[in-house]
Amino acid sequence: MAMTRARQQRVERIDLDTPLAGPRQVLVDVAACGVCRTDLHVVDGDLPDPALPIVPGHEIIGRVVEVGSEVHELSTGDRVGIPWLGYACGLCAFCTSGRENLCRNARYTGYQLNGGYADFVVANAAFCFRVPSSYDDAHAAPLLCAGLIGYRAYRMAVGRRIGIYGFGAAAHIIAQVARYQDRDVYAFVRPGDDDGKRFAIELGATWAGWSNEPPPDLLDTAIIFAPVGGLVPEALSRTAPGGVVVCAGIHMSEIPAFDYRLLWEERMVRSVANLTRSDAREFLAIAAELPIRTHVQLYALDDANRALDDLRAGRIKGAAVLVP
């Protein structure tokens, strides 16, 4: 299921030859692929210059069926996860300082490299990860982006009181990590989304309310997963002195101007970009230890557009997952 023209806002079924693994690649038989909001940003044209045609999907779980001649860390039959970061050069100043997520030559799965809305996918073996055996394929898929990007954002949190704006796939995973680490979670959902409030409380949130209302306590950290720029000053107004607002999405609508008083007292606004392999190793180890309960809605591969529409409309509780 591929996007064949820019700003197509949907995917279409196309037939491609089964790809061959290059020397440093593996060929993976896709068992499940999560549907991420970044996929929406790709097909809706929010992200510039995608490869065309492009097969979206970067929350991939599958089994290795072919191994390149220079691959030694994986074997046929291994179950692996394939995330958003599909390649980094390893040589630039970013890569050599532990910041490969900012590599100018990086390539991304489902955006510049064909992804998991397919029966098979090839991937750079060095950017694949073994996933905890305690998760089946469908429930493991959201860990590969909702979990990884959510964890990178969560690592930037300070203090005990963690606010989460937009309680979707990433939030429902990271809320469980925060509770496991004995932090208080304050969940903010769209006004009127009573199901979202209940879902957050079920997962252990201390409080759940609308995104435009004050929590009972000032936040030490606010993590914004919703791609809504207006939430930045809103979150700042709910943050204690010295707190941080983390913008966790790859795309966000325009941030409105706000008074300096919201930022004063050493508050901070920062963004999260992509992920590193170190993030993946750390988070998947935590996921194996907990374990995290991922909530998924399953769709057939041919129903990818219905999954994207449901995500666009906010009809998904947890994460959508395609099963070829």
N, C-alpha and C positions, 0 to 999 in steps of 0.2 A: 504494500500500500504506500504509494509514493506521491510527493508533490512534484508536478512536472512544469509548473510555471510560477513565477513570483506572485505573492499575495493571493494564492489560490483559495485559501481558507478551507481547504478540504484535501483529502488524499484520494487517489484513485488506484484501482488494481492494475498493475502492469506485470508482465512476465520478463524476468531477467535470468540469464544463465547463472547457475550456481557458481559463486566466486571461488577462486583458487587461493589458497594460503601462500603468501610470499615467504621468503626465508625467515623473517622474524615475526610472522603472523600465525594465527590459528584460525581454522574454520570452525564455526560454532553452529550447531543445530539448535535453533531458538525454541525454548520451552515456554517462556513467558516474557512479556515486555510491558513495563509500566507505561502509562500515559501521563506525561508530565506537563505542567503549565508551560515549560519552555517549548514543548512541541507546538502548543498553541501559538506562541510568539513566532515560531518558525513559519508555520503555515499561514498565519495572519499577516506576515510581513513586518512584524515589529523588529526583527533582527535583520540586518542588512546582508545582502550578497550571499545567500545560501548557495551551495552547489545545486545544480539542476540537471537532470531530475535528482531528487534526494529522497531516500527512505528515512523517515524520522524514527525516533525511539532510542533512548539511551539509558533505560533501566532494564537491562537485558540479563536474563538467566538462561543458560543453555549448557550443552555438553560438547566438548571438543571432539570433532570427528576427523580433523586433519591437522597436522603439526608441521610448521615450516622447518627447513633444514637446520636453522640456527637457533631453534627454540629448545631449551633444555629443562625449563622450569615447569612445563605442562606436558601432559600426555593425553592421548586419545582416551575418551571416557571420563575425563575430569569435568566436574561441574564448575562453571565459572560465572562471574558477573562482569558485565561490561558497562562502564559508566560514561558520563559526558566527556571527560577528558580522554581523548583517544590517542594523542601524541603530543610530546613536547621535545624540543631539540636537545636538551641536556647540556648545552654548551654556553648559553647566554648568561648574562648577569643575573637574571631572574632564576633560571634553573639552578645555577651553581650556588645560590643563596637560599635554597629551600622554598622558592616561590615559583615553581613551575606553573602554577595556576595563572600567572601573568605573562608567560612566554609569548613573545610576539609571533612565533612560528608554530604555536600550538594548533592542533586540529581537533575538532569536536564531533563526537558521534551523533548522527542524526541531523547534522547541520552541514558539515563539510565532508564527513565520512558516512557512508550508508549505515543505517541503524537497524533496529530490531523489529520494525513493522514488516517482518518478512519471515520466511522459513529458515533461512541461513544468513549468517553475517560473518565477515572476516574482521579480525581485530588484531592490533599490535599486542603480542603476548605479554609484554612488559606492563601493559595497562589493563590487564585482566586480573581478577581477584577471585580466590576461592571464597565461597560463601558458607556461613554456618549450616551444618547439616540439620539443625533443629527446625529450619524453615523449609516448607515445600516451595516449589518453583514460583507459584503465584504470589505467595506471601513474602518471598525473598525479594521479588522485583522492586518494590518501592524503596528498599534499602539503598539501591544503587544511585538514586539522585535525591528523592525526598529525604532520605536518611543522610546521605553524604553532605549535600549542600546545607541541610538543616543543622547537621553537626558542626560544620565549619562556622556557621553563624552562631551557634550556641557556644562554641569555644571562645567567642569574643564577649560573652556575657560576664558581667560583674555582679556581685552581691547575691542575695538570697531570693529577692522578689523578681520573677521573670514574667514579663508581659508578652503575649504572643498575639499579633494582629493577623487575622486570616487563619482560621482553624481548618486547614485542609490536610493534604497528604504529609507535607513536611512537619507541620505543627503537631499532628497527632502522634508522630514518632518521637519528636524531640520533647514533647511534654512528658512522655514516659521516662526518657533519660533524666530530665530535670527532677522528676519525682523520686526516681531511684537514687539520685544524689542529694535528696532531702532539701530540694528547693521548692518554693511556693510558685505555682503557676497561675497566672491571671490570663484568661482566654477572652479575646475580643472577636466578636463575629458581626456580620452584617445585621443592622437593625431589622428585627422581625424574624431572624433565623433561630427559632426556638429549638429546632432539631440540632443545630450547631451547638447551642448552649448545653443541651442535654448530653451531647456526645463528649464535650470537653469535661463536664463533671464526671461522666462515667470513666474517663481516663485519669481521673485524679486531680483535676484542676481545683485550686482553692476557691476560685471565683470565676464566673463566666458572665459576660454582659455584652452590650452593644459596643461597637467600635467608636461611637461618639459620646460615650458616657464615662464618668470617672470611676476608677476602681476604688475599693475601700481603703487602699494604702498606695502611697507613691511607689513607683517601680524603681528598682535598681537598673534593670535592663528592659528595653522593649525591642523585640524582634519582629520586623514587619515582613511577612510572607506575601501578603496581598499586594498586587502591582498598582497600588493607588497612592500617588504622590501626596495627596492631601492628608494621608495618615502620618506623615513625618512631623509636621507641627503639632498635630493632635497627640502623637506619642510623646513628643518633647514636653508637652504641657502636663503629662502624667508621670514624668520622670523626676526622681529626686536629684538634688545636687550631686555632681560627680557621676551621674548615671550615663548610660550609653544607649543610643538608638541604632540598631543594626538593620540596614536595608538588605534583605536576603535574596531579592529577585534579580534576574538577569535583565529585566526591563521593568520600568515603572513609568506611570503617567507623570506629567509635569508637577514638580513640587512647588506649591505656591509660596510667595514671599511671607516671611513671618518676622515678628519682633525679636530683636536681639535678646530681650529678657528671657525668652524661652531657652536660649542656648547658654546664657550666662551661668555662672556658678559651676563652671568646668564640666558642663554636659558635653557630650560628643555625639556626632552623627557620622556613621561610617557605612561603607558598602562591603558586600561579599562578592567575590568574583570566582566562579568555577570551583575547582577543588584541586588538591594535591593527592598523590598516592599515599602520602603519610596520613592524611585525613582518612582515607579509605581504610587503611590498616587499623588505625585507632578505633574508628567507629565500628567496623565489623567485629573487632574483638569485644567491644561493649555489647553489641547485638547478640553475640554468642553467649555472653555472661548473663544477660537479663532473664529471659529473652524478651524482645519487644513484640507486642501484639499488633501486627499490621492488619488493618481492616481494608478489604479489597472488594471491588465489584468487577466481575469477570465479563469479558466481551470476546466474541470470536474475532479473528483478524479482519474478516470482511466487514465487521461492524465498527471499524476504527473511527469512521466519521461520527457515528452515534456516540461513541465514547468521548470524542473531542467536543461534540455539542453539549453533552452532559457536563463535562468539565467547565466549558465556557459559561454555562447557565448556573453553575453552582449546585448541580443536582447529585454530586458524588459525595458520599460519606466515607472519608478515608482516601483510598486511591483506586483509580481505574487500572485494570491490567488486561492486556490482550493475550489470548492464548491461541497460537496458530493451530 
